[in-house]
Each structure stands twice: as C-alpha cells, then as structure tokens.
C-alpha cells in the first residue's frame, strides 16, 4: 500500500505570482470536503521600503459577498529588510459553515514579488480533484 500525498489533498493557486506595489488579485478557494487548509505564501525580492500584507477571509457562499476576516489568519507588514525571499505558511481549520476562503493581499510602497497557493487536506476531499497542475504518479 503506497502512500499517495496528492490523493489526499488538493492544491490551488490563491495569488498568481506577480511583482507589484498595490493590491493583488486573489482567487476564491472552495474548501468543501476538507477540514484544513494551509496557505503557503512565497515572497521573493522586495524593493527597499516595500511591504506585504496577507490575510484570509471566509464566507458561507461562493462570491464572497459577506466575507469576514479569519481571526489570527494573517501576515502583517512583512518588511523588505527582514521578510524578502522567505516562505510563510498559515495553517488553519476550515469552518464547515463558511467553506469558501479568499486571500486578501497587498504590496505597498515599492515592488514586491509574491505568489501563494493553498493546500487543502484532511476530511473526505472533493472528487474529482481539479487542480490544474496536480498529477498522481504511482
């Protein structure tokens, strides 16, 4: 019996990789069928005085019309001097009553290169798993 990591999780993009000094475009994440999600944020080069903020919001329905911040699920003011070229992770439970999540991310003052993915895991999972780049090799 082989362990199959990708068969037990779903990986989706939450922030497309970009170099920016403003608000970023985030993708809504449907966490239905999963108990936990780990938001992995890859911060690359940061121009001097650049800043980066990232928080997770949740909602009960697709569209995120009544999205609310998840307490404690945030990176606040990652600074160029100490935060560049690092990987950050926010690992959190999925609220079954609010299974839709979205990152709200912003680069400020000067350019920051950043991208983020979400790894959904534990629970029954949703099938078929539809992450575009996911491959299962036995």
C-alpha positions in Angstrom: 0.0 0.0 0.0 1.8 3.1 -1.2 1.3 6.5 0.4 -0.1 8.9 -2.1 0.1 12.5 -0.8 -1.7 14.1 -3.8 -4.5 11.6 -3.5 -5.3 13.1 -0.1 -5.2 16.8 -0.8 -6.0 19.5 -3.4 -3.6 22.3 -4.3 -4.9 25.5 -5.8 -3.5 28.9 -6.6 -4.6 31.7 -4.3 -2.5 34.6 -5.5 -1.0 34.5 -9.0 2.8 35.2 -9.0 3.4 38.9 -9.6 5.6 41.8 -9.0 3.5 44.7 -7.7 3.3 47.7 -5.4 -0.5 47.6 -4.9 -3.4 45.3 -4.1 -3.3 41.8 -5.7 -5.9 39.7 -7.5 -6.8 36.7 -5.4 -8.7 33.5 -6.3 -11.7 32.2 -4.3 -11.0 28.8 -2.8 -13.8 26.2 -2.3 -12.7 24.2 0.7 -15.8 22.0 0.7 -15.0 18.5 1.8 -11.7 19.4 3.5 -11.0 20.0 7.2 -7.9 22.1 6.9 -6.1 24.5 4.5 -2.5 25.6 4.6 -1.9 28.9 2.8 1.7 29.0 1.5 3.0 32.4 0.6 6.2 32.7 -1.4 7.7 36.1 -1.0 10.6 36.9 -3.4 12.5 40.1 -4.0 11.3 43.2 -2.2 12.4 46.7 -3.2 13.7 48.7 -0.3 10.8 50.1 1.7 8.4 47.6 0.2 5.8 46.0 2.4 3.5 43.0 2.1 0.3 42.1 3.9 -1.8 38.9 3.6 -5.0 37.8 5.4 -7.6 35.1 4.9 -11.3 35.7 4.7 -14.1 33.2 4.8 -17.7 33.1 3.7 -20.7 30.8 3.6 -21.3 31.1 -0.1 -19.4 31.5 -3.4 -18.9 35.0 -4.5 -17.6 36.2 -1.0 -20.3 38.8 -0.7 -20.3 38.7 3.1 -16.6 37.7 3.6 -15.2 38.2 7.0 -11.5 38.1 8.2 -10.5 35.0 10.0 -9.0 35.9 13.3 -5.3 35.1 13.5 -5.0 34.1 9.9 -2.8 37.0 8.7 0.7 38.2 7.9 1.0 41.9 8.9 3.6 44.2 7.4 6.3 41.9 6.1 9.1 44.3 5.5 11.8 44.3 2.8 14.7 44.4 5.3 13.7 41.2 7.0 10.9 39.4 5.0 12.2 39.1 1.5 13.0 35.8 -0.1 11.1 33.7 2.5 8.2 31.3 2.5 5.4 31.8 5.0 2.5 29.5 5.9 -0.9 29.9 7.6 -2.3 26.6 8.5 -5.9 26.7 9.7 -9.1 24.7 10.1 -11.9 25.1 7.5 -15.2 26.3 9.1 -17.8 23.9 7.6 -20.4 26.8 7.9 -18.1 29.0 5.8 -16.2 26.7 3.4 -15.2 29.5 0.9 -12.0 31.3 1.6 -10.1 34.1 -0.2 -6.7 35.7 0.5 -6.6 39.5 0.6 -3.1 40.5 -0.2 -1.4 43.8 -0.8 2.1 45.1 -1.7 2.8 48.6 -0.6 5.2 51.5 -1.2 7.6 49.6 -3.5 7.6 46.5 -5.6 7.3 43.1 -4.0 7.4 39.8 -5.9 5.0 37.3 -4.4 2.7 34.3 -5.1 0.6 32.0 -3.0 -1.0 28.6 -3.1 -3.5 26.8 -0.8 -3.1 23.2 0.1 -6.5 21.7 1.2 -6.2 18.5 3.2 -7.8 16.1 5.7 -11.5 15.3 5.5 -13.4 13.5 2.8 -12.0 15.6 0.0 -13.8 16.5 -3.2 -13.7 14.4 -6.3 -12.6 14.7 -8.9 -9.7 16.8 -7.7 -9.4 19.6 -10.3 -6.2 21.5 -9.5 -4.7 22.1 -13.0 -1.1 21.1 -12.2 -1.9 18.2 -9.9 -0.6 14.8 -11.1 -0.8 11.5 -9.3 2.1 9.2 -10.2 2.1 5.7 -8.6 
